[in-house]
Amino acid sequence: MSRNESLCKFRPLAAAKRLAECGSPAVVLSGLDVQRALRAEKRRLFVFEISSPALLAKGLLRAAMQLDAVIALTFRPRSKTVSGDFAAFSGRVFQACDEMGFRHPMVLSAGPFALPSSVSDEAASALKLSILEALEAGFTDISIAVDATPDENSAAALKNFAQTLEAKHTALEVVLPTPDAAPAWRDVLAGVSSVVLSASDADWILPEDVRAGEFHGLRSESGEFPDAEQVPADFEGRFDRLTGDPLSEIAMQVLDEDSAAEVERLTSEEGVRMTDAVADALGDASDIAAESILWTEQNTYFFALDLLRTSGCKGSAASVRRYLAPEVPDTDPEAELDELLAEEMAAR
């Protein structure tokens, strides 16, 4: 048994149940386990926010397989306060894993959900139900966006969410409007372990009052992230989580927003092939649609390959395997990839 297979026993119960329903052996792990494993070796988790898993998942998974990297794929609900179609998203990701033979550790993340100040009890309850729905659909990591300053309502709601997720062995990322908001929210979350505090910061430097001993994340709208040379030495290992949505631009070169949404709708219908869905969305011939799909997968793959390399994520899956299954001899990831690619070519 390879180390990747040995990690299956660490899949959270809800995720394992969802994977069983889908007949998928994908290795979806708790974001909590992955963050602890990566932090132990000062590694990073790259979180890809993707709007169209049917178009983009395979390119990302192939890059992760090539570099033996653990990645997270994030579904952002269309409404920031209510649930989206979590089961459809996870199902498409699991399908891509099965079609590619992808057995590396990965994380499924949902959010960020919006938690405004002065949130009502009813709104907080609805948000909690959405979070629980995401967990039932196989997600193992949750992010929640907060305002700059907590009030009594939002602080109580976030603490409740954090404790619920901790009990379910699920990671929580708290998305701050600015890094300066970190101290107030850190006080709210005192006593809750392994919470990620994330914020966008053009200079990539968090304020001095964000202390060591926490997980930190950076979010980018542009898809640009610091490489090892850009991060000051005293912050080495502090940026444990990098999040962005750099892939929509790639997809939109093939499909506009409405067409991409139409592809997602069509591929959710049983028996509808991806090629046919893109052809319908583009009003294009089937063979051209197939070219568009291949082009998108290839460009996503190369783009992700560059991001994972420059952000220090190469080999991060090995860190997870060493942390969770140290007793199982590791395999050569390149040899494993060559074997999988050979099987894929033979199947064609």
Stockholm file with secondary structure:
# STOCKHOLM 1.0

chainA/1-348         MSRNESLCKFRPLAAAKRLAECGSPAVVLSGLDVQRALRAEKRRLFVFEISSPALLAKGLLRAAMQLDAVIALTFRPRSKTVSGDFAAFSGRVFQACDEMGFRHPMVLSAGPFALPSSVSDEAASALKLSILEALEAGFTDISIAVDATPDENSAAALKNFAQTLEAKHTALEVVLPTPDAAPAWRDVLAGVSSVVLSASDADWILPEDVRAGEFHGLRSESGEFPDAEQVPADFEGRFDRLTGDPLSEIAMQVLDEDSAAEVERLTSEEGVRMTDAVADALGDASDIAAESILWTEQNTYFFALDLLRTSGCKGSAASVRRYLAPEVPDTDPEAELDELLAEEMAAR
#=GR chainA/1-348 SS CCHHHHGGGGSCHHHHHHHHHHTCCCCBCCHHHHHHHHHHTTCCEEEEECSCHHHHHHHHHHHHHHHTCCEEEEECCSSSSSCCCHHHHHHHHHHHHHHHTCCSCEEEEEEEEEECTTCCHHHHHHHHHHHHHHHHTTCCEEEEEECSSCCHHHHHHHHHHHHHHHHTTCEEEEECSSGGGHHHHHHHTTTCCSEEEEECCTTCCCCTTSCSSSEEEEEESSSCCCCTTTSCGGGTTTEEEEEECCSHHHHHTTSCHHHHHHHHHHHTSTTCCHHHHHHHHHTCCHHHHHHHHHHHHHHHHHHHHHHHHHTTCTTHHHHHHHHHCTTSCCCCHHHHHHHHHHHHHHHC
#=GC SS_cons         CCHHHHGGGGSCHHHHHHHHHHTCCCCBCCHHHHHHHHHHTTCCEEEEECSCHHHHHHHHHHHHHHHTCCEEEEECCSSSSSCCCHHHHHHHHHHHHHHHTCCSCEEEEEEEEEECTTCCHHHHHHHHHHHHHHHHTTCCEEEEEECSSCCHHHHHHHHHHHHHHHHTTCEEEEECSSGGGHHHHHHHTTTCCSEEEEECCTTCCCCTTSCSSSEEEEEESSSCCCCTTTSCGGGTTTEEEEEECCSHHHHHTTSCHHHHHHHHHHHTSTTCCHHHHHHHHHTCCHHHHHHHHHHHHHHHHHHHHHHHHHTTCTTHHHHHHHHHCTTSCCCCHHHHHHHHHHHHHHHC
//
